[in-house]
Amino acid sequence: MARSRNPWLRLGFDAWSLGVESSAVIGLRTLKLAGGGPAADAESRRMIEEKVRAGLEWQTMALTGGLGLTPQHAAARSLTHYRRKVRANQRRLLKS
């Protein structure tokens, strides 16, 4: 299959998939923020804190070799890192 011969094709699909998942989380967060009140305030603070933390974690991985030795591994591990964050938020927001 073409995907097995071209790792960038798989990474492109994974990036697209993460974008779709992220859009769903953005929608859920928008609904929570639109509701206003203390829950919206807490969500907005949490959102910013999570984004900063995720970025710092990714930088640490990059600087310590945690992303791998090839561009393909770095891209795949970056997507995995952010996908975990997105999925955790999606689970949390769907519960509330």
Secondary structure, DSSP 8 states (H G I E B T S, - for coil): -HHHH-HHHHHHHHHHHHHHHHHHHHHHHHHHHHT-HHHHHHHHHHHHHHHHHHHHHHHHHHHTTTT-SSHHHHHHHHHHHHHHHHHHHHHHHHH-
